[in-house]
Amino acid sequence: MTVSFDLHDHRHELKQLRDAGTTKLFANRSELACPACGEPFIRLFMSSQQITTFPENDGARFCILQQDEALYMFRH
């Protein structure tokens, strides 16, 4: 099964909070479901970068590496 998400199909349900060019952050204004688990999500982060690092928020820092075969998420 291929899971996909098209931002343009859901623009009216999302509020853009930040646009840094290669990364964007959106808030879910309705109960839009996550395509991975089916549960409503709060924020959507999008990146066209191969490597993304998230600053410490709740005592943890996350880094994501996208490669052809997989997405790797590291928690520090």
Phi, psi and omega in degrees: 000132177260124178259132178221164179217122179252111182305319184294333177289341186237014183304323181288345180262354184241149174244123179286125180260324181212145173221109181252023180089284181269351175228148179219149178232133182232150171257144178275110183274345176235189181270043179301132184274146174293132180290344181275315186242346179087353179273149175300143178247163181263313182232150174236122176251130178237142180215138172259004178280150177286325182236131179226135177241131178258133179293160179301134182235303181245034183094356180234150175241141180242142172232142180235134176238121178259121173238168184307317187269344185195163172250125181251128178242125182248130175253129181255000000 
